[in-house]
Amino acid sequence: MSGHSKWHTIKHKKGALDAKRGKLFTKLIKEITVAARTGGGDAAANARLRKAVSDAKGANMPNDTIDRAIKRGTGELEGVSYDEITYEGYGPGGVAVLVETMTDNRNRTVAEIRHLFSKNGGNLGESGSVAWMFDRKGYIVVDKESKSEDELFEIITDAGAEDLKDEGEVFEIITDPDGFETVAEAVKNAGIEPQVAEISMIPQNFIKLEGADAKQMLKLYEAIEDHDDVQKVFANFDIDESEME
């Protein structure tokens, strides 16, 4: 359930996990529950729920756990009610940060997110302070060895993708959010298993970080991402692979 940044693509490429299995399950269950609550429990008619269930199955979540989460969302079973709240702030070097959360206690979550920002060289901002720097897009990352650029370009443009970017050892595919499922399905039907496939907030520009700012920003990003109420983190920074050592 990760967000989008240049260094994060590297992290996925190396096969690192966003979170431990139990923490990942918690985030997936929250997403399934809220998706079912807002759009109904029929995955065939609810694109958000369909994606959440697909992600859960990809993480080997048991079917009965998925079913219970859906029923909690539709009210068939009792459960915690989650609010979706997006926080905005700045990290070291002026990096813009968007934090998508699901919480059953707004006061607790905002206090803890504010603390994580201040502890790691950033500050929590007002609503609207950085969201304008991002565009909501479908975002798919595939290994370069999967297909040639020309082959991949043909596959995704026929499916309606907006852009294909060469990012070193991977290709990034950008789609309109409404066309994301179609493009993702075309990619999988071509025998390609994406490293990342999600609806993301894509930064319009990236800030290059080095040295202390890069290391501090990584600490902030990972601290926020590891918070139990956080679903996704988006930030407009780029760092060299050496900074991750």
FIKOLZA-1660 file (N, C-alpha, C; in steps of 0.1 Angstrom, whole numbers, plus 5000, padded with zeros to 4 digits):
% residues 245
   i   px   py   pz ch aa at
   1 5008 4988 5000  A  M  N
   1 5000 5000 5000  A  M CA
   1 5009 5012 5000  A  M  C
   2 5018 5013 4991  A  S  N
   2 5028 5023 4991  A  S CA
   2 5024 5035 4982  A  S  C
   3 5030 5046 4985  A  G  N
   3 5028 5058 4976  A  G CA
   3 5039 5059 4966  A  G  C
   4 5039 5070 4959  A  H  N
   4 5048 5072 4948  A  H CA
   4 5059 5082 4951  A  H  C
   5 5071 5078 4948  A  S  N
   5 5083 5087 4948  A  S CA
   5 5094 5079 4940  A  S  C
   6 5103 5087 4935  A  K  N
   6 5114 5081 4927  A  K CA
   6 5121 5070 4934  A  K  C
   7 5125 5073 4947  A  W  N
   7 5133 5063 4954  A  W CA
   7 5125 5051 4957  A  W  C
   8 5112 5053 4959  A  H  N
   8 5103 5042 4962  A  H CA
   8 5102 5031 4951  A  H  C
   9 5103 5036 4939  A  T  N
   9 5104 5026 4928  A  T CA
   9 5116 5017 4929  A  T  C
  10 5127 5023 4933  A  I  N
  10 5139 5015 4936  A  I CA
  10 5137 5005 4947  A  I  C
  11 5130 5009 4957  A  K  N
  11 5127 5001 4969  A  K CA
  11 5119 4989 4964  A  K  C
  12 5108 4991 4956  A  H  N
  12 5100 4980 4951  A  H CA
  12 5109 4971 4942  A  H  C
  13 5117 4977 4934  A  K  N
  13 5125 4969 4924  A  K CA
  13 5134 4959 4932  A  K  C
  14 5139 4963 4943  A  K  N
  14 5148 4955 4951  A  K CA
  14 5141 4944 4959  A  K  C
  15 5128 4944 4958  A  G  N
  15 5120 4934 4964  A  G CA
  15 5117 4936 4979  A  G  C
  16 5119 4948 4984  A  A  N
  16 5117 4951 4998  A  A CA
  16 5102 4952 5000  A  A  C
  17 5097 4949 5012  A  L  N
  17 5083 4950 5015  A  L CA
  17 5080 4963 5021  A  L  C
  18 5067 4968 5019  A  D  N
  18 5063 4980 5025  A  D CA
  18 5062 4979 5040  A  D  C
  19 5057 4967 5045  A  A  N
  19 5055 4965 5059  A  A CA
  19 5055 4950 5062  A  A  C
  20 5056 4947 5075  A  K  N
  20 5055 4933 5078  A  K CA
  20 5041 4928 5075  A  K  C
  21 5040 4915 5073  A  R  N
  21 5028 4909 5068  A  R CA
  21 5015 4913 5076  A  R  C
  22 5017 4913 5090  A  G  N
  22 5005 4917 5098  A  G CA
  22 5001 4931 5096  A  G  C
  23 5011 4940 5095  A  K  N
  23 5007 4954 5093  A  K CA
  23 5001 4956 5079  A  K  C
  24 5006 4949 5069  A  L  N
  24 5001 4950 5056  A  L CA
  24 4986 4945 5056  A  L  C
  25 4983 4934 5062  A  F  N
  25 4970 4929 5063  A  F CA
  25 4960 4939 5070  A  F  C
  26 4965 4946 5080  A  T  N
  26 4957 4956 5087  A  T CA
  26 4953 4967 5077  A  T  C
  27 4962 4972 5069  A  K  N
  27 4960 4983 5060  A  K CA
  27 4950 4978 5049  A  K  C
  28 4952 4966 5044  A  L  N
  28 4943 4960 5034  A  L CA
  28 4929 4958 5039  A  L  C
  29 4928 4953 5051  A  I  N
  29 4914 4951 5057  A  I CA
  29 4907 4965 5058  A  I  C
  30 4914 4975 5063  A  K  N
  30 4908 4988 5064  A  K CA
  30 4903 4993 5050  A  K  C
  31 4911 4991 5040  A  E  N
  31 4908 4996 5026  A  E CA
  31 4896 4988 5021  A  E  C
  32 4895 4975 5023  A  I  N
  32 4884 4967 5019  A  I CA
  32 4871 4972 5026  A  I  C
  33 4872 4974 5039  A  T  N
  33 4861 4978 5047  A  T CA
  33 4855 4991 5043  A  T  C
  34 4864 5001 5041  A  V  N
  34 4859 5014 5036  A  V CA
  34 4854 5014 5022  A  V  C
  35 4861 5006 5013  A  A  N
  35 4856 5005 5000  A  A CA
  35 4842 4999 4999  A  A  C
  36 4839 4989 5007  A  A  N
  36 4826 4983 5008  A  A CA
  36 4816 4992 5013  A  A  C
  37 4820 5000 5023  A  R  N
  37 4811 5009 5030  A  R CA
  37 4807 5020 5020  A  R  C
  38 4816 5025 5012  A  T  N
  38 4813 5037 5003  A  T CA
  38 4807 5033 4990  A  T  C
  39 4810 5021 4985  A  G  N
  39 4806 5017 4972  A  G CA
  39 4798 5004 4971  A  G  C
  40 4795 4998 4982  A  G  N
  40 4788 4985 4982  A  G CA
  40 4797 4973 4982  A  G  C
  41 4791 4961 4986  A  G  N
  41 4799 4949 4988  A  G CA
  41 4801 4941 4976  A  G  C
  42 4796 4945 4964  A  D  N
  42 4797 4937 4952  A  D CA
  42 4809 4942 4944  A  D  C
  43 4820 4934 4945  A  A  N
  43 4832 4938 4938  A  A CA
  43 4831 4941 4923  A  A  C
  44 4822 4933 4917  A  A  N
  44 4820 4935 4903  A  A CA
  44 4815 4949 4899  A  A  C
  45 4808 4955 4909  A  A  N
  45 4802 4968 4906  A  A CA
  45 4809 4979 4914  A  A  C
  46 4820 4976 4920  A  N  N
  46 4827 4985 4929  A  N CA
  46 4842 4984 4926  A  N  C
  47 4847 4993 4917  A  A  N
  47 4861 4992 4913  A  A CA
  47 4871 4993 4924  A  A  C
  48 4868 5002 4934  A  R  N
  48 4877 5003 4945  A  R CA
  48 4878 4991 4953  A  R  C
  49 4867 4984 4956  A  L  N
  49 4866 4972 4963  A  L CA
  49 4873 4961 4955  A  L  C
  50 4871 4961 4942  A  R  N
  50 4877 4951 4933  A  R CA
  50 4892 4951 4934  A  R  C
  51 4898 4964 4934  A  K  N
  51 4912 4965 4935  A  K CA
  51 4917 4961 4949  A  K  C
  52 4910 4965 4959  A  A  N
  52 4914 4961 4973  A  A CA
  52 4914 4946 4975  A  A  C
  53 4904 4939 4970  A  V  N
  53 4903 4925 4971  A  V CA
  53 4915 4918 4963  A  V  C
  54 4918 4924 4951  A  S  N
  54 4929 4918 4943  A  S CA
  54 4942 4920 4951  A  S  C
  55 4944 4931 4957  A  D  N
  55 4956 4934 4965  A  D CA
  55 4957 4924 4976  A  D  C
  56 4946 4922 4983  A  A  N
  56 4946 4913 4995  A  A CA
  56 4949 4899 4990  A  A  C
  57 4943 4894 4979  A  K  N
  57 4946 4881 4974  A  K CA
  57 4961 4880 4970  A  K  C
  58 4966 4891 4965  A  G  N
  58 4980 4891 4961  A  G CA
  58 4989 4890 4973  A  G  C
  59 4984 4894 4984  A  A  N
  59 4992 4893 4997  A  A CA
  59 4989 4880 5004  A  A  C
  60 4981 4871 4998  A  N  N
  60 4978 4858 5004  A  N CA
  60 4969 4859 5016  A  N  C
  61 4960 4869 5016  A  M  N
  61 4951 4870 5027  A  M CA
  61 4940 4860 5025  A  M  C
  62 4936 4853 5036  A  P  N
  62 4926 4842 5035  A  P CA
  62 4912 4848 5030  A  P  C
  63 4905 4840 5023  A  N  N
  63 4892 4845 5017  A  N CA
  63 4882 4849 5028  A  N  C
  64 4882 4841 5039  A  D  N
  64 4873 4844 5050  A  D CA
  64 4876 4858 5057  A  D  C
  65 4889 4861 5057  A  T  N
  65 4893 4875 5063  A  T CA
  65 4888 4886 5053  A  T  C
  66 4889 4883 5040  A  I  N
  66 4884 4893 5030  A  I CA
  66 4869 4895 5032  A  I  C
  67 4862 4883 5033  A  D  N
  67 4847 4883 5034  A  D CA
  67 4842 4891 5046  A  D  C
  68 4849 4889 5057  A  R  N
  68 4845 4895 5070  A  R CA
  68 4847 4910 5068  A  R  C
  69 4858 4915 5062  A  A  N
  69 4861 4929 5060  A  A CA
  69 4850 4935 5052  A  A  C
  70 4846 4928 5041  A  I  N
  70 4835 4933 5033  A  I CA
  70 4822 4935 5041  A  I  C
  71 4819 4925 5049  A  K  N
  71 4806 4925 5056  A  K CA
  71 4807 4935 5067  A  K  C
  72 4818 4938 5073  A  R  N
  72 4819 4949 5082  A  R CA
  72 4816 4963 5075  A  R  C
  73 4821 4964 5063  A  G  N
  73 4819 4976 5055  A  G CA
  73 4805 4978 5052  A  G  C
  74 4798 4967 5048  A  T  N
  74 4784 4968 5044  A  T CA
  74 4774 4968 5056  A  T  C
  75 4779 4966 5068  A  G  N
  75 4771 4966 5080  A  G CA
  75 4765 4953 5084  A  G  C
  76 4769 4942 5076  A  E  N
  76 4764 4929 5080  A  E CA
  76 4770 4923 5092  A  E  C
  77 4782 4928 5095  A  L  N
  77 4789 4925 5108  A  L CA
  77 4793 4938 5115  A  L  C
  78 4793 4937 5128  A  E  N
  78 4797 4949 5136  A  E CA
  78 4812 4951 5134  A  E  C
  79 4816 4963 5135  A  G  N
  79 4830 4966 5134  A  G CA
  79 4833 4981 5136  A  G  C
  80 4846 4984 5136  A  V  N
  80 4851 4998 5138  A  V CA
  80 4847 5006 5125  A  V  C
  81 4843 5018 5127  A  S  N
  81 4841 5027 5116  A  S CA
  81 4853 5036 5114  A  S  C
  82 4858 5036 5102  A  Y  N
  82 4870 5044 5099  A  Y CA
  82 4867 5057 5091  A  Y  C
  83 4873 5068 5094  A  D  N
  83 4873 5080 5086  A  D CA
  83 4885 5081 5077  A  D  C
  84 4883 5085 5065  A  E  N
  84 4894 5088 5056  A  E CA
  84 4899 5102 5057  A  E  C
  85 4911 5104 5061  A  I  N
  85 4916 5118 5062  A  I CA
  85 4930 5119 5055  A  I  C
  86 4932 5129 5047  A  T  N
  86 4945 5132 5041  A  T CA
  86 4952 5144 5048  A  T  C
  87 4964 5141 5052  A  Y  N
  87 4972 5152 5058  A  Y CA
  87 4982 5157 5048  A  Y  C
  88 4986 5169 5049  A  E  N
  88 4996 5175 5040  A  E CA
  88 5007 5182 5048  A  E  C
  89 5019 5181 5043  A  G  N
  89 5030 5187 5051  A  G CA
  89 5042 5188 5042  A  G  C
  90 5053 5193 5049  A  Y  N
  90 5066 5194 5042  A  Y CA
  90 5077 5186 5050  A  Y  C
  91 5086 5181 5042  A  G  N
  91 5097 5174 5048  A  G CA
  91 5110 5182 5046  A  G  C
  92 5121 5176 5049  A  P  N
  92 5134 5183 5047  A  P CA
  92 5136 5187 5033  A  P  C
  93 5142 5198 5031  A  G  N
  93 5145 5203 5017  A  G CA
  93 5132 5209 5010  A  G  C
  94 5122 5211 5018  A  G  N
  94 5109 5216 5012  A  G CA
  94 5101 5206 5004  A  G  C
  95 5104 5193 5007  A  V  N
  95 5096 5182 5000  A  V CA
  95 5082 5182 5004  A  V  C
  96 5073 5181 4994  A  A  N
  96 5058 5181 4997  A  A CA
  96 5054 5166 5000  A  A  C
  97 5046 5165 5010  A  V  N
  97 5042 5152 5015  A  V CA
  97 5027 5151 5017  A  V  C
  98 5021 5141 5011  A  L  N
  98 5007 5138 5013  A  L CA
  98 5005 5125 5020  A  L  C
  99 4997 5124 5031  A  V  N
  99 4995 5113 5039  A  V CA
  99 4981 5109 5039  A  V  C
 100 4977 5097 5033  A  E  N
 100 4964 5092 5033  A  E CA
 100 4962 5083 5045  A  E  C
 101 4952 5085 5054  A  T  N
 101 4950 5077 5065  A  T CA
 101 4936 5072 5066  A  T  C
 102 4934 5062 5074  A  M  N
 102 4921 5057 5078  A  M CA
 102 4922 5055 5093  A  M  C
 103 4913 5062 5100  A  T  N
 103 4914 5062 5115  A  T CA
 103 4900 5061 5122  A  T  C
 104 4900 5056 5134  A  D  N
 104 4888 5056 5142  A  D CA
 104 4889 5066 5153  A  D  C
 105 4900 5074 5153  A  N  N
 105 4902 5085 5163  A  N CA
 105 4910 5096 5156  A  N  C
 106 4903 5106 5151  A  R  N
 106 4909 5117 5144  A  R CA
 106 4920 5124 5153  A  R  C
 107 4916 5127 5165  A  N  N
 107 4925 5135 5174  A  N CA
 107 4938 5128 5176  A  N  C
 108 4937 5114 5179  A  R  N
 108 4950 5107 5181  A  R CA
 108 4958 5107 5168  A  R  C
 109 4952 5105 5157  A  T  N
 109 4960 5103 5144  A  T CA
 109 4967 5117 5141  A  T  C
 110 4960 5128 5141  A  V  N
 110 4966 5141 5137  A  V CA
 110 4977 5144 5147  A  V  C
 111 4976 5141 5160  A  A  N
 111 4986 5144 5169  A  A CA
 111 4999 5135 5166  A  A  C
 112 4997 5123 5163  A  E  N
 112 5008 5114 5161  A  E CA
 112 5015 5117 5148  A  E  C
 113 5007 5120 5137  A  I  N
 113 5013 5124 5124  A  I CA
 113 5021 5137 5126  A  I  C
 114 5015 5147 5133  A  R  N
 114 5022 5159 5135  A  R CA
 114 5036 5157 5142  A  R  C
 115 5035 5148 5152  A  H  N
 115 5048 5144 5160  A  H CA
 115 5058 5138 5151  A  H  C
 116 5054 5129 5142  A  L  N
 116 5063 5123 5132  A  L CA
 116 5070 5133 5123  A  L  C
 117 5062 5142 5118  A  F  N
 117 5068 5153 5110  A  F CA
 117 5078 5161 5118  A  F  C
 118 5074 5166 5129  A  S  N
 118 5083 5175 5137  A  S CA
 118 5096 5167 5142  A  S  C
 119 5094 5155 5145  A  K  N
 119 5106 5147 5150  A  K CA
 119 5116 5144 5139  A  K  C
 120 5111 5144 5126  A  N  N
 120 5120 5141 5115  A  N CA
 120 5122 5152 5105  A  N  C
 121 5123 5164 5111  A  G  N
 121 5127 5176 5102  A  G CA
 121 5116 5181 5093  A  G  C
 122 5104 5178 5096  A  G  N
 122 5093 5183 5087  A  G CA
 122 5083 5191 5095  A  G  C
 123 5072 5195 5089  A  N  N
 123 5061 5201 5096  A  N CA
 123 5048 5198 5089  A  N  C
 124 5037 5196 5097  A  L  N
 124 5024 5194 5092  A  L CA
 124 5018 5207 5087  A  L  C
 125 5012 5207 5075  A  G  N
 125 5007 5219 5069  A  G CA
 125 4992 5220 5069  A  G  C
 126 4986 5230 5064  A  E  N
 126 4972 5232 5063  A  E CA
 126 4966 5224 5051  A  E  C
 127 4953 5221 5051  A  S  N
 127 4947 5214 5040  A  S CA
 127 4948 5222 5027  A  S  C
 128 4953 5216 5017  A  G  N
 128 4955 5223 5004  A  G CA
 128 4968 5229 5002  A  G  C
 129 4977 5228 5012  A  S  N
 129 4990 5234 5011  A  S CA
 129 5000 5227 5001  A  S  C
 130 4998 5214 4999  A  V  N
 130 5007 5207 4989  A  V CA
 130 4999 5199 4979  A  V  C
 131 4986 5196 4981  A  A  N
 131 4979 5187 4972  A  A CA
 131 4979 5191 4958  A  A  C
 132 4980 5204 4956  A  W  N
 132 4980 5210 4942  A  W CA
 132 4993 5206 4934  A  W  C
 133 5003 5201 4941  A  M  N
 133 5015 5197 4935  A  M CA
 133 5015 5183 4929  A  M  C
 134 5004 5176 4931  A  F  N
 134 5002 5162 4927  A  F CA
 134 4990 5160 4918  A  F  C
 135 4991 5150 4909  A  D  N
 135 4980 5147 4900  A  D CA
 135 4976 5132 4903  A  D  C
 136 4963 5130 4904  A  R  N
 136 4958 5116 4907  A  R CA
 136 4959 5108 4894  A  R  C
 137 4966 5097 4894  A  K  N
 137 4968 5089 4882  A  K CA
 137 4969 5074 4885  A  K  C
 138 4967 5066 4875  A  G  N
 138 4970 5052 4876  A  G CA
 138 4985 5051 4874  A  G  C
 139 4991 5042 4882  A  Y  N
 139 5006 5041 4882  A  Y CA
 139 5010 5026 4882  A  Y  C
 140 5017 5022 4871  A  I  N
 140 5022 5008 4870  A  I CA
 140 5037 5008 4867  A  I  C
 141 5044 5000 4874  A  V  N
 141 5058 4998 4872  A  V CA
 141 5061 4984 4868  A  V  C
 142 5069 4982 4857  A  V  N
 142 5072 4969 4852  A  V CA
 142 5087 4968 4850  A  V  C
 143 5093 4956 4851  A  D  N
 143 5107 4954 4849  A  D CA
 143 5110 4956 4834  A  D  C
 144 5121 4962 4831  A  K  N
 144 5125 4964 4817  A  K CA
 144 5127 4951 4809  A  K  C
 145 5130 4940 4816  A  E  N
 145 5132 4927 4810  A  E CA
 145 5119 4921 4805  A  E  C
 146 5108 4926 4810  A  S  N
 146 5095 4920 4806  A  S CA
 146 5091 4921 4792  A  S  C
 147 5094 4933 4786  A  K  N
 147 5091 4935 4772  A  K CA
 147 5100 4947 4767  A  K  C
 148 5102 4947 4754  A  S  N
 148 5109 4959 4748  A  S CA
 148 5100 4971 4750  A  S  C
 149 5106 4983 4749  A  E  N
 149 5099 4995 4750  A  E CA
 149 5088 4997 4740  A  E  C
 150 5092 4993 4727  A  D  N
 150 5082 4994 4716  A  D CA
 150 5070 4984 4718  A  D  C
 151 5073 4972 4723  A  E  N
 151 5062 4962 4725  A  E CA
 151 5053 4967 4737  A  E  C
 152 5059 4972 4747  A  L  N
 152 5051 4976 4759  A  L CA
 152 5043 4989 4755  A  L  C
 153 5049 4998 4747  A  F  N
 153 5042 5010 4743  A  F CA
 153 5030 5006 4735  A  F  C
 154 5031 4997 4726  A  E  N
 154 5019 4992 4718  A  E CA
 154 5008 4986 4727  A  E  C
 155 5012 4978 4737  A  I  N
 155 5003 4972 4745  A  I CA
 155 4995 4982 4753  A  I  C
 156 5002 4991 4759  A  I  N
 156 4995 5001 4768  A  I CA
 156 4988 5012 4761  A  I  C
 157 4993 5016 4750  A  T  N
 157 4985 5027 4742  A  T CA
 157 4973 5021 4736  A  T  C
 158 4973 5009 4732  A  D  N
 158 4960 5002 4727  A  D CA
 158 4950 5001 4738  A  D  C
 159 4955 5001 4751  A  A  N
 159 4946 5000 4763  A  A CA
 159 4942 5013 4768  A  A  C
 160 4948 5024 4763  A  G  N
 160 4944 5037 4767  A  G CA
 160 4953 5044 4777  A  G  C
 161 4966 5039 4778  A  A  N
 161 4975 5046 4788  A  A CA
 161 4979 5060 4783  A  A  C
 162 4983 5068 4792  A  E  N
 162 4987 5082 4788  A  E CA
 162 5002 5084 4785  A  E  C
 163 5010 5076 4792  A  D  N
 163 5025 5078 4791  A  D CA
 163 5032 5066 4795  A  D  C
 164 5044 5065 4789  A  L  N
 164 5054 5054 4793  A  L CA
 164 5067 5061 4795  A  L  C
 165 5073 5059 4807  A  K  N
 165 5086 5065 4811  A  K CA
 165 5097 5055 4813  A  K  C
 166 5108 5058 4808  A  D  N
 166 5120 5049 4811  A  D CA
 166 5127 5054 4823  A  D  C
 167 5127 5046 4834  A  E  N
 167 5133 5050 4846  A  E CA
 167 5144 5041 4850  A  E  C
 168 5154 5039 4841  A  G  N
 168 5165 5030 4844  A  G CA
 168 5163 5016 4842  A  G  C
 169 5161 5008 4852  A  E  N
 169 5158 4994 4851  A  E CA
 169 5143 4990 4851  A  E  C
 170 5135 5000 4851  A  V  N
 170 5120 4998 4851  A  V CA
 170 5114 5008 4841  A  V  C
 171 5102 5004 4837  A  F  N
 171 5093 5013 4830  A  F CA
 171 5082 5018 4839  A  F  C
 172 5078 5030 4838  A  E  N
 172 5066 5035 4846  A  E CA
 172 5055 5038 4836  A  E  C
 173 5043 5033 4838  A  I  N
 173 5032 5035 4830  A  I CA
 173 5022 5044 4837  A  I  C
 174 5018 5055 4831  A  I  N
 174 5009 5064 4837  A  I CA
 174 4995 5064 4829  A  I  C
 175 4984 5063 4837  A  T  N
 175 4971 5062 4831  A  T CA
 175 4962 5072 4838  A  T  C
 176 4951 5075 4831  A  D  N
 176 4939 5081 4837  A  D CA
 176 4934 5072 4848  A  D  C
 177 4930 5077 4860  A  P  N
 177 4925 5068 4870  A  P CA
 177 4913 5059 4865  A  P  C
 178 4904 5065 4857  A  D  N
 178 4893 5057 4852  A  D CA
 178 4897 5045 4843  A  D  C
 179 4909 5047 4836  A  G  N
 179 4914 5037 4827  A  G CA
 179 4924 5028 4833  A  G  C
 180 4927 5029 4846  A  F  N
 180 4937 5021 4852  A  F CA
 180 4935 5006 4851  A  F  C
 181 4923 5002 4854  A  E  N
 181 4920 4987 4854  A  E CA
 181 4922 4981 4840  A  E  C
 182 4918 4989 4830  A  T  N
 182 4919 4984 4816  A  T CA
 182 4934 4982 4813  A  T  C
 183 4942 4992 4816  A  V  N
 183 4956 4991 4813  A  V CA
 183 4963 4980 4821  A  V  C
 184 4960 4980 4834  A  A  N
 184 4966 4970 4842  A  A CA
 184 4963 4955 4838  A  A  C
 185 4951 4954 4833  A  E  N
 185 4946 4941 4828  A  E CA
 185 4954 4937 4815  A  E  C
 186 4956 4947 4807  A  A  N
 186 4963 4945 4794  A  A CA
 186 4977 4941 4797  A  A  C
 187 4983 4947 4807  A  V  N
 187 4997 4944 4810  A  V CA
 187 4998 4930 4815  A  V  C
 188 4989 4926 4824  A  K  N
 188 4989 4912 4829  A  K CA
 188 4986 4902 4818  A  K  C
 189 4977 4905 4809  A  N  N
 189 4973 4896 4798  A  N CA
 189 4985 4894 4789  A  N  C
 190 4994 4904 4789  A  A  N
 190 5006 4902 4780  A  A CA
 190 5017 4894 4787  A  A  C
 191 5014 4889 4799  A  G  N
 191 5023 4880 4806  A  G CA
 191 5033 4888 4815  A  G  C
 192 5030 4900 4818  A  I  N
 192 5039 4909 4826  A  I CA
 192 5033 4910 4840  A  I  C
 193 5041 4908 4850  A  E  N
 193 5037 4909 4864  A  E CA
 193 5042 4922 4869  A  E  C
 194 5033 4932 4871  A  P  N
 194 5038 4945 4876  A  P CA
 194 5045 4945 4890  A  P  C
 195 5055 4953 4892  A  Q  N
 195 5061 4955 4905  A  Q CA
 195 5052 4964 4913  A  Q  C
 196 5045 4973 4907  A  V  N
 196 5036 4982 4914  A  V CA
 196 5024 4984 4905  A  V  C
 197 5012 4984 4910  A  A  N
 197 5000 4988 4902  A  A CA
 197 4990 4994 4912  A  A  C
 198 4988 5007 4911  A  E  N
 198 4980 5014 4921  A  E CA
 198 4975 5027 4915  A  E  C
 199 4964 5032 4922  A  I  N
 199 4961 5046 4919  A  I CA
 199 4969 5054 4928  A  I  C
 200 4976 5064 4923  A  S  N
 200 4986 5071 4930  A  S CA
 200 4985 5086 4928  A  S  C
 201 4992 5094 4937  A  M  N
 201 4993 5108 4935  A  M CA
 201 5007 5111 4929  A  M  C
 202 5007 5115 4917  A  I  N
 202 5020 5116 4910  A  I CA
 202 5025 5131 4911  A  I  C
 203 5037 5133 4917  A  P  N
 203 5042 5146 4918  A  P CA
 203 5044 5153 4904  A  P  C
 204 5041 5166 4903  A  Q  N
 204 5043 5173 4891  A  Q CA
 204 5058 5176 4888  A  Q  C
 205 5065 5177 4899  A  N  N
 205 5080 5180 4899  A  N CA
 205 5086 5173 4911  A  N  C
 206 5099 5169 4909  A  F  N
 206 5106 5163 4920  A  F CA
 206 5118 5172 4925  A  F  C
 207 5120 5170 4938  A  I  N
 207 5131 5177 4944  A  I CA
 207 5142 5167 4947  A  I  C
 208 5154 5171 4942  A  K  N
 208 5166 5162 4943  A  K CA
 208 5172 5164 4957  A  K  C
 209 5173 5154 4965  A  L  N
 209 5179 5155 4978  A  L CA
 209 5192 5147 4979  A  L  C
 210 5201 5153 4987  A  E  N
 210 5214 5147 4989  A  E CA
 210 5218 5148 5003  A  E  C
 211 5228 5139 5008  A  G  N
 211 5233 5140 5021  A  G CA
 211 5223 5140 5032  A  G  C
 212 5225 5149 5042  A  A  N
 212 5217 5149 5054  A  A CA
 212 5202 5150 5051  A  A  C
 213 5198 5159 5041  A  D  N
 213 5184 5160 5038  A  D CA
 213 5178 5147 5032  A  D  C
 214 5186 5140 5024  A  A  N
 214 5181 5127 5018  A  A CA
 214 5179 5117 5029  A  A  C
 215 5188 5116 5038  A  K  N
 215 5187 5106 5049  A  K CA
 215 5175 5110 5059  A  K  C
 216 5174 5123 5062  A  Q  N
 216 5163 5127 5071  A  Q CA
 216 5150 5125 5064  A  Q  C
 217 5149 5127 5051  A  M  N
 217 5136 5125 5044  A  M CA
 217 5132 5111 5044  A  M  C
 218 5142 5102 5042  A  L  N
 218 5139 5088 5042  A  L CA
 218 5134 5083 5056  A  L  C
 219 5140 5089 5066  A  K  N
 219 5135 5086 5080  A  K CA
 219 5121 5090 5082  A  K  C
 220 5118 5102 5077  A  L  N
 220 5104 5108 5079  A  L CA
 220 5094 5099 5071  A  L  C
 221 5098 5096 5058  A  Y  N
 221 5089 5088 5049  A  Y CA
 221 5086 5075 5056  A  Y  C
 222 5096 5068 5060  A  E  N
 222 5094 5055 5065  A  E CA
 222 5087 5055 5079  A  E  C
 223 5089 5065 5087  A  A  N
 223 5082 5066 5100  A  A CA
 223 5068 5068 5098  A  A  C
 224 5064 5077 5088  A  I  N
 224 5050 5079 5085  A  I CA
 224 5044 5067 5079  A  I  C
 225 5050 5061 5070  A  E  N
 225 5045 5049 5063  A  E CA
 225 5042 5037 5073  A  E  C
 226 5050 5037 5083  A  D  N
 226 5049 5026 5093  A  D CA
 226 5038 5028 5103  A  D  C
 227 5032 5040 5103  A  H  N
 227 5022 5043 5113  A  H CA
 227 5009 5035 5110  A  H  C
 228 5003 5029 5120  A  D  N
 228 4992 5020 5118  A  D CA
 228 4980 5026 5111  A  D  C
 229 4978 5039 5112  A  D  N
 229 4966 5046 5106  A  D CA
 229 4969 5050 5091  A  D  C
 230 4981 5049 5087  A  V  N
 230 4985 5054 5074  A  V CA
 230 4984 5043 5063  A  V  C
 231 4977 5047 5052  A  Q  N
 231 4975 5038 5041  A  Q CA
 231 4985 5040 5030  A  Q  C
 232 4987 5053 5027  A  K  N
 232 4997 5056 5016  A  K CA
 232 5004 5069 5019  A  K  C
 233 5016 5070 5015  A  V  N
 233 5024 5083 5016  A  V CA
 233 5029 5087 5002  A  V  C
 234 5027 5099 4998  A  F  N
 234 5032 5104 4985  A  F CA
 234 5041 5116 4988  A  F  C
 235 5053 5116 4981  A  A  N
 235 5062 5127 4983  A  A CA
 235 5070 5130 4970  A  A  C
 236 5073 5143 4968  A  N  N
 236 5080 5146 4955  A  N CA
 236 5095 5148 4957  A  N  C
 237 5101 5137 4962  A  F  N
 237 5116 5138 4963  A  F CA
 237 5122 5126 4955  A  F  C
 238 5135 5129 4951  A  D  N
 238 5143 5120 4943  A  D CA
 238 5156 5119 4950  A  D  C
 239 5162 5107 4952  A  I  N
 239 5175 5106 4958  A  I CA
 239 5183 5095 4950  A  I  C
 240 5196 5096 4951  A  D  N
 240 5205 5086 4945  A  D CA
 240 5204 5073 4953  A  D  C
 241 5206 5062 4946  A  E  N
 241 5205 5049 4952  A  E CA
 241 5215 5048 4964  A  E  C
 242 5227 5055 4962  A  S  N
 242 5237 5054 4973  A  S CA
 242 5232 5059 4986  A  S  C
 243 5223 5068 4986  A  E  N
 243 5218 5074 4998  A  E CA
 243 5210 5064 5006  A  E  C
 244 5206 5053 5000  A  M  N
 244 5198 5043 5007  A  M CA
 244 5206 5033 5014  A  M  C
 245 5219 5034 5012  A  E  N
 245 5228 5024 5018  A  E CA
 245 5229 5026 5034  A  E  C
% end
